[in-house]
């Protein structure tokens, strides 16, 4: 700026983020499609951590194993059916 406060020069940088934004959109879409396939599959699917503890399983895996959910790395047992 000059002594009188007039602008003399502006410097800046512009970046085209089109490719990054498109890549992120495709990644999010792929993750959503994977989730649908994982959760709605008739096949038992599950993921575990490095220690072998289950991290998550789908409904088919719970049905196969007689469990209802993964809680803190453990498959939670299904409640006993009421006796007639």
N, C-alpha and C positions, 0 to 999 in steps of 0.2 A: 504494500500500500504506500501511497505517496504521503508527504507531510500533511496534505489536505484530506487524507482519508479516502482517496480514490483507489479503486482496485486496479492493479497493474497486470497481474498475472494469476492464473489459477492452474494448478497441476493436479492431476488425478489419475486414477486407474479404473478401467472397466474390465470386468470379466464376464464372458459368456458362460452361464451356468446351465444352459439348455441341456447339454449332455448329462450332467450330474443329476438334474431334476428328473429327466426321463429315466435314467438308470434307477433312481430311487423309486419312481412310480412303478416300474416293472418289477423291482424287488418286492415291494409291498403287495402287488397283485399276485406274484408267485407265492408268497408266504400265505396269503389268504386262500389260494387254491390248495396249497398243501394242507392247511388246517382243515378245510372241508373234507378232503380226501382222508385225512388221518382220523377225524372224528366220526365220519359217516361210513367208514369202511366196514364191511361185514367181516373182514379179517381182523384178528387180534393184532393190534399195534401198540408198541410201547417204546419209551426211551428211558435209558438209565444213565446214571452218572459213572464216573471212573471207578467207584467202589462197587458197582453192580447194583446199587439201590435204585428202585424205579423212581423216575422223575415224573412221568405221566404215562397213562395208558388210556386207550379209548374204551368205549362202552362194550365192544365185543370182547376185549381182553378181560374186562371186569366180569362179564358174564361167564367166560370160559374158566376163569380162576375162582369164581364164586365170591368176588369182592365187589365193593362199591366205589372205591376211590383211592387215590394216592394222597396220603397225608404225611407230611414231614418225611418223605422217602420210604414210607411203609404203605403197603396195600391194606386198606381198611376192610375188615370182614363185614359181610352183609349181615344185617340183623336177622335173628332167627325168625322163621315163619311162625305165625301164631298157630297153636294147636287147636284143633276142633274138638 
